[in-house]
Amino acid sequence: MGLKSVLLLAAENAVLKGAKVGGMADVIGDLPAALEQVDIAASVLMPGYGFLASRHGAALVAEFVVPFRDGHWSMRLSILPHPKAQSARIYLIDGPSLDAAPSALYHQSSPQRPFADDADRFALFGVAAATALCNGLVPMPDVLHLHDWHMGAFALLRAFDPRYLALRDIPAVLTVHNLALQGTRPLAQESSSLAAWFPALFASLDGAQLAQLADRRYGGCINPLRAAINLVDRVHLVSPHYCEEVLLPSRPEAGFIGGESLELDLARHRDRGTLVGILNGCNYDNDGNPSVRPTASELVRTIKRTLIRVQAHRREVAAVDFIAAARLPELFDNEQAFVISSVGRLTAQKVQILRQRRGSGETVLEALLAQLRAWRPDARLIMLGSGDEDIGREFQAIAAQQDNFLFINHYDEALSEALYLRGDLFLMPSSFEPCGISQMLAMRAGQPCLVHGVGGLVDTVSHGHNGWSFQGETPLAQGEALLARLAELLPLVGSDTWRQVAANAAASRFDWPAQARQYADLLYA
C-alpha cells in the first residue's frame, strides 16, 4: 500500500526563495517533510507568480486553457521536486494576471477596492487549479488541503460548478491561518467580482448557495474565506486556544478579536465535530549543536548588510534607514547591553497595543522606552518588521527621538535569526495571534518571551515557566499591563529565576513530527 496523498493549495511556500510573506509560508514549507514521516505524501500546488518557475528551475509540463471572465485564458503548469520531502512535488501555475514582482507576492489595492487585484488573481488560480486536477495534469490526491481565503474560489468551483464534479469525490479541508483576512469582494457589478470571474456559474447559483458565500457584514459581497469554510469538509485553526477564541464574536473595544463575523459558520463545524485546533510546528535541526550567540559587533554588521542590501534598487535613502544607520554606532555601550527584540510584520494586529496613548499623551511604546532608559542606560529595543506604511512612519518618528530604539523597517532572514540569538527578551504584544512562529523561534534560541496571552501564544508561552504574559480588558489596559509586567521583570534580569526561565524556553518543543501525527489523525483520516 502506497503513501496517502495530500495536495496543499496555498499562496506561499517558504522553501522557494521569494515565495514567503507570512507564517503560512513556513507551514507550507515545513509540512511535507513532517507528513512524510507519518506516511503521507504532501505535494504543493501554488501560483508561480511569473518568476518562481524560472528562478527555481521548474520544468514546464503542460500548457492548458481555462474558462475565466468571458473568455478562455492560457495557463502554464511547471513542476519541481520538493527540496525537503522525497515523496512530494511542487506544482506552479502561471498565466496572465498571476505575475508579481519578485519581492511582493501580493498587490496593494486602493482603499476603495480592498483585495481587488489579489482576488482577481486567486480566482484565476482557483479555476486553473481545478482544471489542472480534473484534466489529469496534476495527480488527483486522496485529500485536498486548502489554505486561507486565497483558495475560496477553488472551494466554490468544487462545490457548485458541474465541470469540476470529480473534485467533489475528494475530501477537502481548510486551514485558516488568519481569520481577519477574508478577501471580500462584490458579488456583481464590478470588474473584480464573482459575476465577472465566473459569469455562467454566478447566473446558476440559487439563493441557498449564495447564502453560503455572502459576507455577513457587507451586503452584496462574496466572502471567499466564508465560502471556503462553508464548502469544505473540515476546518483547521492553527492553535487550540485560537480555535476556541474564534467561536466568540470580536469585541474590538474590549481588545478581543474573535470570529470576525464567521463565528456562527465555525460553530456549525464545531457542532458537527469537524472543527480542529492543531498548533503549528517548529523545526529543531540544531539540537545538540546550538547556534552561537552573535557579538554586538557581529549584530551591527548584520544590520548594516540589511540596510545596504535594501538600497540596491533605490535612488534615495529612506529616512527610516538613515535613522537606523545613524543609531548603529551607539547601539551597544558594551557587549553586555540588554536587548529587547521584536520581529514581525508591521500591522495593527502585531503592534496596536504599543500604539495606545496613555493619559500623559505618550504611547505605550514611548513609555516602554522611558522605562528601559530609567532602568539601564545600555538597554535597547530593536524592532525588525515591514508592512503598514502609516505605522512605519509613526515608529520612524519615535526612533528619531529615542536613542534606545532601533527600528529597521524591513524583513531580513539573516537579521531576524541574529536577533533571535542575541536578544535577551523577545516582545510579542499581538492583539490576536492565531499561532505565531516568532515566539517559537526566539524560544528555540534560548530567548524568553513577553507576550499578550491570546491565541497560540497561550499554547506556547507558559507564564513564569518559559516566558511571561500579560492581559487586559481594553487595548489601553493591555498596554498598561505590558508595562507593569516589564517593570516586574527587569529587576529579575541575570537572576537564577531569569536563567531558569531562559533554559525552559530553550528546552520547549513544538516539533513538526508531533503536529503531523495530529494532521493525519484529525484532518486526513
N, C-alpha and C positions, 0 to 999 in steps of 0.2 A: 504493500500500500504506500503510495507516494505522500509527499507533504501536502497538508492542507494549504490551499492558495487563497491569499487575500490581495486585493488591489486597493492601494491607498490613493485616493484622488485628492490632491491638495494644491495650493497655490505656491508653496515654498518648500525648500529642501536644503538643509544645511550642508549636506555632503557635496553640493555643487557650488563652487565659488560664484558669488553674485546672486544666489537664489535664497538669501536669508534676509528677513526683516525682523521677525519676532520669534517668540518661543515655539510657535507651530513648526518652524523650520527645524529646530533642534529635535522635536519629536519625530518628524518625518525622516530626519537623517539617522536617528538612533534606533528607531523601532524595528526596521527589517532585520538587523543583526540580532537584536534581542529575541524577536519572534522565531528566528531560525533555530535558536536553542531549545524552543518548545515545539519543534516540528511544524512550523508554519512558514511558508514561503510568501513574503510580502513584497510585491513589486510596487512601483510608484508610477502614476500617470499624472502629468502636470503640464502646464504651458511651458514652451521653450523660450518665450519672450523675445524671440528673434536673435538671441545671442548665445544661449546655453548650449545648443547643439554643436555649434562650431567651436566654442570655447573648450568643450569637453570631448571633442572628437566623436560625437554620436553618429551612428550610421543611419543614413536615410533609408527607410524600408518601404515607404508607401507614400503615394500622393492620392488624395481622395477628395470628394466633393460633398458638402453638407448643405442642407436647406437652412437658410438664415435670412431674416427680413423678407424681402420679396424676391429673392434670387437664390442662386447656388454659389457657394464660396469654396474656393480651392484651398485645401489644407495639406500639410506635410506631417508625416509621422517618422520620428527618429528614435533610435534605441541605443542604450549603452549598458554595460554590466554595472551592477551596484558595487561600489568600491568596498563596502563593509559586509555584504551578505552574498555568498556564492550562489544561493538559490534565487536571488532577486534580480530584477531588471528595472531600469528607469526608462520610461517612455515619455517623449517630449512631443507636444503638438504645437506646430507653428502655422501661421496664416495671417491674412490681413487683419489689422487692428489688435493682434495679440502681441505685437512688438513692444518693447520697453527699453528705456535707457539702461545700460548695464548696471548702473548704480541705483536705480529706482524701479522696483517691480511694479509699484502702484502709481496711479496718476492722482494728482491733487485737483479734484474738480472744484468748480466755483461754489461758494456757499449757497447760491441759488439752485444748484443742481447737485446736491451731495451724492457721491457714489456713481454719478452718471457714466463716466468713462470706464471705470473698472467694472461696473455692472454690465456694460456692453460687452466687454472683453470676456468676462466669465460666462455670460450667456452663450457667446460663440464657442467658448471652450466646452461648455456643457453639451451642446449638440454635437460637437466634434468628437468628444469622448464617447458619447452614446453611439454615434455612428461607427467609430473605430471598433468598439466592442461588438456590436451587432453584425458587423461585416467581417468579423474574424481577424481584423488587423492587430488587435490586442487580445490575447487569450482570455476567454471568459473565466473569471475566478470562482471560487466557492463562496466568497463573501466580498461585497463592495463596501469599502470603508471611506466615507466622505468626511471632509474636514471644513468646518466653518461655513459662513454664508456664501462663499465663492462657489460652492457646489449646489446651491439651491436650484439653479436651472436644470442641472443634471437630474436631481431628485424629482423635479416637476415632469420632465420628459419621461423618465422611467415610469412614473405613476399614471400619466394621462395620455401620452402620445402613442397611438397604435403602431407606429413604425418601430417602436422600441419595446415591443411586448416581451422579447426574450429576456430583458433586464429584470422583469418582474419575478422571474423564477429564481433570481439570485438574492439572498438576504442582503439587506443594506443597513449599515449602522452609521451613525453620525457622531463625530467628536466635536464638541463646542469648546474652542479654546478661549473665546472672549465673547460673552453674550451681548456686550454693549455694541458690537459692530454687527449690523444686521443687513446692510446693503439695500435699504428700502428705496424703491423707485415707483413711479406711477404705473397703474395698470394699463393706461392708454393715453392717447392724445399727447404724446411726447416721443421724440426720436429714441430716447433711452427708456423703453417701457416694455412690458410683456407683450402688448399688442404689436409693437414694432418688431420685436425679436422673432416672435412665432405667431404670425397673424392667423393662420388656419387653426392652430391649436387654441388660441385665445377665443376665437369665434365658437369653438365647440364646447368650451367649458360651461357647465351648468352652475347654478347658484351654490350648491353644496360644495362643489370642487373649488370654486372661487373663494368660498369662506375659509378654506384651509390655507389659502395663500395670502389673504388680505392682512395688511398691517392693522393692528388693533388701535394704534394711536393716530394714524394718518389716513383719513378716508380716501378711497380711490387709489390706493397704493398696494403694490405687491411687496411682501417682506420675504426675501429669499431665505433668510435663516429660519423664519417660522415655517415656510414651506418645507424646508428640509426636515425640521423637527417633526412635523405632522405626517410626512410621507415616508419616513424610514421605519425600520422595524425596531431598532433600539437607539437610545441616545446616551452618550457618554459625556460626563463632565470631568474635568481633569484634576479634581481632588475631591475626597469625600465631603469635606466641610463646605466647599463651594457648591456641591451637589445639593446640600440642604439649604444654603442661602438662596439659591435661585428659585426655590419654591415659594418664596415670600416676595411681595411687591416691593419695589425700590422706594425708599424714603430719603431723597437727597438732602432734605432739610435736616434730617437726623444723622446724616453722614452714612447712610446704609444704601448700598447698591445691590439689589437682589435680582429678581427675574426680568426686569426691564421690559415689562408688558407681556412676557412669554411664560409667566409662572403657571397659568392655567393649562397651557399646552404641555408643559413639562410635568405638571401634576397628573395629567392623564397617563403619561408614560409611567410615572411612579405607581399609580393605581394598577396598571397592567403588569407591573414587575419588570418593565423594560427601560428603567432609568438607572444608570450605573455611575458611581463615582470612583474613578481609579486615578491615583496620583501619577503624574509624570515621573519618569525616572531620571537618573543622572549616571554618567559613566565614571568609574573609579579605576582608570587604567594605571594610575601611579602608585597603587597600593604597594607598600614595601619599598618604594623608591620615591619619596616625597620631593616635590619641586622645591627649589631653593628660593628663599625669600630674597627679592632684589634689594640691593642697597639703595640709598637715596639718590646717588649719582646715576645708577642704572635706571631708576624710575624716571629721573629727569631726562635722560637720553631717550627713553621710550616715548615720553610725552613730546619731546622735540621732533622725533621722527614722525609722529602722528600729525603735528601741526604743519610740518613741511610737506608731508605727503598730500594733504588736502589742498595745498596751494598749487599743485601741479597744473591744474586746468583753469586757474583763476588769473585774472589780470590785476586784481586788487586784493589786498589782505583785509579780511573781515575784522571789524573792530573787536569781536569776541575773541578771535585768535590772537590779535595783537595784545589784548589784555592778559590772556593766558601766558603768552610768551614772556611778557614783562614780569609776570609774577614768578617765573621759574627760578631766578637767582635767589629769591627769598623764600622758596618753597619749604626748605628744611634748614633750621638753625643747627641741627646736629642729626646724627644717624638714629637717635632715639626719639625723634619727633613723633608725636602721637597723630595718627591719621584716621579720620573717619572717611570711609569710601562709599561711593554710591554709583552704581552702574545700571542704566536702564533707559528705556525710551522716554523722551520728554513729552509727556502727555498729562492731562488733568488727572487721569487715573493714578499715575505714579507720584505726582508732586503737589496735588491740590492742597493737601494738608500743610505743606511747607509755605504755601502762598496765603494762608489765612492771616488776616490782620487782627492784631490784638488791640486792646483798649488804648494802648500807648501809640498806636498807629504803625508800629513796626510789624513786619511779617514774622511768622514763626521761624522762617529761615534766618532772618536777621537776628532774632533773639537767640537762636541756637549758636550763631557765630559769636555773639557777645558772650554767651555762656562759656564757650570754648576759650576765648581770649582771657576771660577772668580767671579761668582755671589754670591754664598753662599757655605762656606766650608762643610756644612752639607747636601747639595743637592746630591741626588743619582739617578742613573739609575739602575733599577732591571729588568732584562730580563729573562723570562722563556720560553724555547722552545727547541725542538729537531728536527732533520731531517738531513740535508746535513752535512756530516762529515767535508768537507773542510771548510765550513762556521763556523762550530763549533770550529775547530782548530784556525781559524783566530780570532774569538771572545774570545777564551780562552787566546790567547797571549795578546790581549788588556786588558782583565780582570786582567792578571798577572801584568800589568804595571800601571793600573789606579785604585786607591783605591776607587773611587766613582762609579765604575761599578761592579755590582754583576751579573754574568752570570750563570744561572742554566740550564744546558744542558739536561733537561728532560721535561716531561709533567706530571703534577700532579693536579688533580681536586681541592683538598682542598687548595693547594697553589695558584692556579690561582684565586680562589674565594677570598682568603685573599688579593691578590694583587689588585683585582678589588676594594675591600673595603678600602684598606689602601693607594692606590696611590692617588696623587694629580693631576697628568696629565697623561693621557694614550696616548702612542705614537703608531701610526699605519701608517707607511710610505710605504704601499704596492705599488708596481709598477702598479699592477692592482688588482681589488678586485670585484669579481662577486657579492657578497653581503656583507659578513663579519658578524660575530656574536660577536667577541671580543669587538668591539666598542659599541654594544648594551648592553652587559653585564657590561662594565665599566660605561656607562651612567646610567644604571639601579641602580648601586651602588652610583650614585652621583658624578662620576669622569668625568670631561670634557675631551674631546679627541682632540689631534692634529693629523690630518690625511692628506694623499695625496688625493686631490679632484678627485677621479676616482670611477667608478662603484657604488656599493651600498653605499660607503662612502659619495657620493654626496647626496644620497637619505635619509641618516640618520643623518649626521652631517652638520648643518647649520652654516656657518662661522659667528662668533660673537654672535650667539644666544645660541646654546647648545654645542658649541665646536669651534674649529678653523681648517682651512685647508690651504694648500699651493699647488702650481703648478709650473711647469717649462717646458721648451721646449726640454730639454735633461735630461738624468739621472743625470748628474752633476748639471745642473741648478735646478733640483728638490731638490737635496741635499742642494744647496746654499739657495734655497727658504725656506727649512725646518729650517735651521739655522737662517735665517733672521726673520722668523715668531717667533721662540722661543725667539730671542732677544727682540722682541716686547712684548712678553707675560710675561716674567719673572718679569719685574717691576710691573705688574698688580697683582701678587700673593698677596692674602689677601685683595684686594680692593673690593669695592662694585660691580664693574664690574665683577670681577672674581667670587664672590659669586653668582651673578645673573646667570652667565653662568652655574655654577655648579648646581644651582637649576633648571634651564631649562633642563639640561641634565637629572637630576633625574626625571623630570616630563615628559620627552619624552616617547612616547608609540608607539611600533611597534608590537602590540599584535597579537597572532596567530588567534584568532577568526575572526578578520577583514580580515586577509590574507586568511583564509579558505573560506570565502564567495567568494573571488575572484577566488579561485580554482574552486569552484562549478559553478560559472557563466562563467568563461573564459576558463577553461580547460576541465571540465567534462560535460558541457551542451550538 
